[in-house]
Amino acid sequence: MNESPPKPPAPRSTALAVNPTQQWIPWIMGGLLVWGAVLGLGAYLFGGEHAEIRGGIVFICALIFVSFWWMMLTARSWRKPKL
């Protein structure tokens, strides 16, 4: 019986490895912006007096929130040691 020993697993390249959670972050942020736009549209349509301003304020708040977290996550990725 000529049985060959099992092959060792191939080494994994860390240069191309991507954290699976990093793939979801842009989708989550995009969803938050869409949600902010829908809330802003609702504030515009049902806002009563000064509806344009209310809708704009709601969307701008959502935009500021997402921008802040995008900057924080970007700064964290720069500071994080590369493997």
N, C-alpha and C positions, 0 to 999 in steps of 0.2 A: 504494500500500500504506500503510494507516494503522496502523502499529505503534506502540503506546505504549511508553514506556520502562518497564523493570521497576520495580515498587514497592519502596521500601526496606523492610527488615524493621521490624516494629512494635517500639517500645521495650519492654524487659522491665521489669516492676515488681519491684523488689527487696524491697518491703515484704511481699509474699506468697510470696516464694521460700523454699522449705524445703530444707534440706540432706537428701539422700536417706538418709544414714547416721543422721540423727536419728529417722527413722521406724522404724528397726530396733532402736534401743536399748531401748525399753520391752519389746519382744518378747524380746530377749536376756536382759534382767534377769528377766522373768517365767519364762523357761525355766530360768534359774539357780535361781530360788526353787523351781520344781517339782522340779528335780534335787536340791536340798537336802532337800526334803520326802521324796523317794523314798529318798535315802540315810539320812535320819532314820528312816523307816519300816523300812528294812532293819536299822538298828542296834537298833531297838526289837524287831523280830521275832527277830533272831538274835544279840542282844547278850549273852545269858547273864545273869549277875548284874547287877543295877541297869540293866536294859534301858531302863526309862522315862527314866532320867536320861541315858543315852548317846544315845538318840534325840533327846531335847530339845536336848542340847548340839550335836549335829551340825546340826540345823535352825537353831538360834540362830547358829551360826558362819556358815552360808550366808546368813542374814538380815543379819548384821553386815557381811559381805563386800559384798553387794549394796547395802546402805544406804550404806556408805562410798563406793562408786563412784558412786552416785546423787548424793550430796552433792558429790563432786568435780566431776562433770559439770555439775551445776547451778551451782556456783560459777564454773566456767570459762565457762559461757554468760553469766553476769552480767558477767564481766570482759571478755569478747570484745567488741570494738567492733562496733556495729551498722552494717551497710552501707546 
